[in-house]
Structures are given as structure tokens and as C-alpha cells.
Amino acid sequence: CLLFLWIDFITTYGVGTPEMLYNLTKVPHFVGGTFFLGGIYLAWFQLINADSEKLNDNNVHYLWASIDAVTGLGIEKASYVGSLMYLLGAVLYTIAQVADFWEL
């Protein structure tokens, strides 16, 4: 919240430089978005590995799991699809943040 107040202060009073504005907006948003993506991935990882009793056995999924295997554990298809869409949205958001580092 404080970052947004600093941006208004800088633009209103003309203090600071474009480099300062860049560092106050792009870098913190990228770091926050990356942590957001990591948290969503961990929730997805937990969902697709609901059938694994231990993370050390050989049946660990890192990116994808069969929807039939997940729904066989009593998890609704809507939870599976919703979590997948949430993860894909976070990936696209992070890609957009990376692309925003360069001016077109």
C-alpha cells in the first residue's frame, strides 16, 4: 500500500527520477507476483499429490495428475479445474510482469 502512495507523491510533486519510479513499481510487483505464483503452485502440488502418503515415494506428480485419480479420492472436478485455471492465470500474470520490464 505504501508503494502506491509513494508513486502519487513522486508524480504530484515532481521529485524523483524515472529510474526511481521503475524501482518502486516493477521490481516489487515482480517479486510479489513470483511469490504469489509459488504459493499457488504449492496448493496445486498438494491437490495433485493427494493420493501420495509420503513425498519420498516414487509416485509424486510435479505438474499434472489424472483427473480420474484425483476425483477418485473424493475431490470434486470443479476443484481440480478451478485450481488448474488459477495456476494458469498466475503463470500468465507472471509472464506479463516479466514482459513489463522492457519497454515496447
Backbone as CSV, one residue per row, in Angstrom:
resi,resn,N_x,N_y,N_z,CA_x,CA_y,CA_z,C_x,C_y,C_z
1,CYS,0.826,-1.180,0.000,0.000,0.000,0.000,0.878,1.254,0.000
2,LEU,1.957,1.210,0.748,2.834,2.364,0.821,3.485,2.676,-0.515
3,LEU,3.773,1.648,-1.308,4.380,1.868,-2.614,3.475,2.706,-3.509
4,PHE,2.172,2.470,-3.443,1.251,3.227,-4.272,1.185,4.686,-3.828
5,LEU,1.286,4.947,-2.547,1.307,6.326,-2.061,2.571,7.052,-2.507
6,TRP,3.704,6.360,-2.512,4.945,6.986,-2.961,4.887,7.360,-4.431
7,ILE,4.237,6.549,-5.239,4.127,6.840,-6.666,3.334,8.119,-6.883
8,ASP,2.230,8.295,-6.172,1.451,9.534,-6.279,2.254,10.731,-5.804
9,PHE,3.003,10.565,-4.735,3.831,11.653,-4.223,4.884,12.073,-5.254
10,ILE,5.516,11.094,-5.857,6.570,11.386,-6.839,5.997,12.095,-8.063
11,THR,4.860,11.615,-8.566,4.297,12.235,-9.772,3.676,13.592,-9.484
12,THR,3.112,13.783,-8.308,2.481,15.065,-7.988,3.499,16.172,-7.770
13,TYR,4.527,15.890,-7.009,5.492,16.918,-6.656,6.723,16.942,-7.549
14,GLY,6.819,16.032,-8.490,7.921,16.058,-9.440,9.272,15.697,-8.865
15,VAL,9.290,15.079,-7.713,10.570,14.647,-7.154,10.862,13.236,-7.632
16,GLY,12.097,12.867,-7.632,12.457,11.527,-8.052,12.782,11.479,-9.540
17,THR,13.135,10.326,-9.971,13.531,10.115,-11.360,12.707,8.964,-11.943
18,PRO,12.717,8.807,-13.260,12.036,7.652,-13.840,12.607,6.325,-13.333
19,GLU,13.905,6.307,-13.044,14.512,5.089,-12.507,13.937,4.760,-11.123
20,MET,13.701,5.798,-10.332,13.113,5.598,-9.008,11.686,5.066,-9.130
21,LEU,10.919,5.629,-10.052,9.558,5.167,-10.274,9.554,3.705,-10.751
22,TYR,10.505,3.369,-11.612,10.649,1.994,-12.100,10.931,1.049,-10.944
23,ASN,11.862,1.417,-10.083,12.233,0.560,-8.951,11.128,0.453,-7.911
24,LEU,10.285,1.472,-7.810,9.189,1.428,-6.838,7.977,0.653,-7.346
25,THR,7.913,0.386,-8.641,6.741,-0.302,-9.176,7.063,-1.688,-9.731
26,LYS,7.965,-1.758,-10.660,8.183,-3.000,-11.397,8.811,-4.103,-10.536
27,VAL,9.842,-3.762,-9.818,10.563,-4.783,-9.047,9.701,-5.350,-7.914
28,PRO,9.061,-4.529,-7.076,8.221,-5.118,-6.017,7.033,-5.913,-6.558
29,HIS,6.441,-5.455,-7.654,5.327,-6.206,-8.226,5.792,-7.556,-8.759
30,PHE,6.969,-7.592,-9.369,7.502,-8.849,-9.870,7.810,-9.812,-8.727
31,VAL,8.420,-9.316,-7.674,8.747,-10.178,-6.530,7.461,-10.698,-5.881
32,GLY,6.501,-9.823,-5.678,5.224,-10.250,-5.096,4.489,-11.236,-5.988
33,GLY,4.491,-10.988,-7.294,3.839,-11.897,-8.224,4.510,-13.251,-8.278
34,THR,5.825,-13.279,-8.141,6.551,-14.546,-8.146,6.229,-15.362,-6.894
35,PHE,6.161,-14.710,-5.749,5.761,-15.416,-4.531,4.308,-15.885,-4.617
36,PHE,3.458,-15.088,-5.240,2.062,-15.461,-5.459,1.988,-16.723,-6.322
37,LEU,2.761,-16.772,-7.398,2.812,-17.951,-8.257,3.327,-19.163,-7.488
38,GLY,4.343,-18.970,-6.667,4.874,-20.075,-5.867,3.846,-20.638,-4.902
39,GLY,3.086,-19.769,-4.270,2.043,-20.221,-3.340,0.925,-20.967,-4.042
40,ILE,0.543,-20.493,-5.211,-0.499,-21.176,-5.972,0.004,-22.530,-6.455
41,TYR,1.270,-22.579,-6.882,1.829,-23.864,-7.313,1.852,-24.859,-6.153
42,LEU,2.181,-24.406,-4.956,2.192,-25.326,-3.810,0.796,-25.872,-3.509
43,ALA,-0.231,-25.046,-3.679,-1.603,-25.537,-3.498,-1.950,-26.558,-4.581
44,TRP,-1.530,-26.295,-5.817,-1.752,-27.231,-6.919,-0.987,-28.541,-6.665
45,PHE,0.249,-28.419,-6.192,1.069,-29.593,-5.890,0.397,-30.455,-4.831
46,GLN,-0.180,-29.826,-3.831,-0.875,-30.573,-2.789,-2.108,-31.274,-3.351
47,LEU,-2.821,-30.614,-4.258,-4.024,-31.215,-4.831,-3.693,-32.417,-5.708
48,ILE,-2.696,-32.305,-6.567,-2.396,-33.409,-7.482,-1.664,-34.548,-6.788
49,ASN,-1.162,-34.314,-5.592,-0.497,-35.375,-4.830,-1.315,-35.795,-3.618
50,ALA,-2.625,-35.641,-3.704,-3.477,-36.016,-2.576,-3.437,-37.513,-2.322
51,ASP,-3.082,-38.298,-3.348,-3.029,-39.745,-3.163,-1.679,-40.230,-2.656
52,SER,-0.696,-39.383,-2.607,0.635,-39.774,-2.122,0.668,-39.641,-0.610
53,GLU,1.005,-40.721,0.054,1.084,-40.658,1.510,2.395,-40.041,1.959
54,LYS,3.436,-40.248,1.179,4.743,-39.686,1.509,5.289,-38.997,0.278
55,LEU,6.012,-37.930,0.465,6.647,-37.265,-0.672,7.888,-38.006,-1.139
56,ASN,8.345,-38.976,-0.376,9.556,-39.700,-0.746,9.297,-40.918,-1.615
57,ASP,8.018,-41.329,-1.770,7.809,-42.475,-2.652,7.866,-42.015,-4.114
58,ASN,7.869,-42.943,-5.018,8.117,-42.640,-6.420,6.891,-42.160,-7.172
59,ASN,5.776,-42.009,-6.536,4.537,-41.630,-7.202,4.194,-40.160,-6.955
60,VAL,5.156,-39.285,-7.063,4.941,-37.856,-6.843,4.757,-37.181,-8.193
61,HIS,3.689,-36.385,-8.315,3.419,-35.625,-9.530,3.887,-34.187,-9.303
62,TYR,4.560,-33.635,-10.297,5.053,-32.265,-10.154,4.261,-31.254,-10.971
63,LEU,3.652,-31.702,-12.057,2.946,-30.749,-12.904,1.516,-31.177,-13.202
64,TRP,1.268,-32.455,-13.326,-0.030,-32.913,-13.790,-0.384,-34.245,-13.124
65,ALA,-1.648,-34.450,-12.897,-2.148,-35.735,-12.407,-3.456,-36.026,-13.117
66,SER,-3.791,-37.274,-13.222,-5.027,-37.676,-13.876,-6.224,-37.165,-13.079
67,ILE,-7.178,-36.599,-13.788,-8.363,-36.077,-13.104,-9.163,-37.220,-12.483
68,ASP,-9.102,-38.409,-13.096,-9.811,-39.562,-12.527,-9.196,-40.005,-11.208
69,ALA,-7.871,-39.935,-11.118,-7.200,-40.313,-9.869,-7.544,-39.336,-8.749
70,VAL,-7.652,-38.065,-9.090,-7.955,-37.051,-8.073,-9.417,-37.133,-7.654
71,THR,-10.326,-37.306,-8.624,-11.746,-37.397,-8.263,-12.065,-38.707,-7.556
72,GLY,-11.232,-39.726,-7.755,-11.421,-40.982,-7.044,-11.177,-40.858,-5.550
73,LEU,-10.514,-39.799,-5.148,-10.253,-39.560,-3.720,-11.339,-38.723,-3.059
74,GLY,-12.400,-38.402,-3.823,-13.494,-37.618,-3.269,-13.355,-36.125,-3.520
75,ILE,-12.417,-35.730,-4.334,-12.235,-34.317,-4.679,-13.066,-34.022,-5.920
76,GLU,-13.824,-32.966,-5.877,-14.705,-32.614,-6.991,-13.898,-32.188,-8.213
77,LYS,-14.471,-32.422,-9.400,-13.825,-31.988,-10.641,-13.702,-30.474,-10.701
78,ALA,-14.666,-29.777,-10.117,-14.619,-28.311,-10.120,-13.409,-27.799,-9.340
79,SER,-13.038,-28.474,-8.279,-11.851,-28.078,-7.520,-10.589,-28.276,-8.348
80,TYR,-10.541,-29.385,-9.060,-9.389,-29.687,-9.913,-9.264,-28.655,-11.026
81,VAL,-10.364,-28.422,-11.750,-10.345,-27.480,-12.869,-10.113,-26.056,-12.370
82,GLY,-10.748,-25.693,-11.283,-10.560,-24.347,-10.733,-9.134,-24.092,-10.287
83,SER,-8.522,-25.069,-9.653,-7.124,-24.911,-9.227,-6.189,-24.827,-10.424
84,LEU,-6.484,-25.612,-11.460,-5.670,-25.558,-12.670,-5.787,-24.201,-13.355
85,MET,-6.978,-23.674,-13.438,-7.177,-22.359,-14.058,-6.502,-21.254,-13.236
86,TYR,-6.559,-21.377,-11.925,-5.903,-20.421,-11.042,-4.389,-20.436,-11.264
87,LEU,-3.825,-21.640,-11.399,-2.396,-21.769,-11.660,-2.028,-21.189,-13.022
88,LEU,-2.809,-21.488,-14.041,-2.525,-20.947,-15.371,-2.635,-19.424,-15.394
89,GLY,-3.605,-18.886,-14.682,-3.728,-17.427,-14.585,-2.523,-16.797,-13.903
90,ALA,-2.025,-17.436,-12.864,-0.841,-16.916,-12.170,0.396,-16.995,-13.054
91,VAL,0.507,-18.060,-13.856,1.640,-18.172,-14.785,1.578,-17.061,-15.827
92,LEU,0.402,-16.824,-16.396,0.258,-15.753,-17.390,0.515,-14.380,-16.770
93,TYR,0.082,-14.185,-15.538,0.325,-12.919,-14.846,1.827,-12.698,-14.635
94,THR,2.545,-13.744,-14.258,3.984,-13.628,-14.062,4.692,-13.372,-15.387
95,ILE,4.237,-14.011,-16.456,4.814,-13.738,-17.778,4.588,-12.280,-18.163
96,ALA,3.409,-11.759,-17.885,3.129,-10.355,-18.176,4.012,-9.434,-17.340
97,GLN,4.286,-9.795,-16.106,5.166,-8.979,-15.274,6.592,-8.988,-15.804
98,VAL,7.057,-10.127,-16.270,8.407,-10.199,-16.836,8.477,-9.379,-18.115
99,ALA,7.451,-9.477,-18.952,7.430,-8.720,-20.198,7.379,-7.213,-19.938
100,ASP,6.834,-6.821,-18.803,6.711,-5.397,-18.477,8.038,-4.750,-18.114
101,PHE,9.078,-5.546,-17.912,10.388,-4.975,-17.606,10.990,-4.247,-18.798
102,TRP,10.567,-4.621,-19.997,11.105,-3.989,-21.204,10.049,-3.123,-21.847
103,GLU,10.444,-1.928,-22.213,9.537,-1.010,-22.897,9.406,-1.453,-24.345
104,LEU,8.192,-1.462,-24.866,7.990,-1.830,-26.265,7.993,-0.605,-27.156
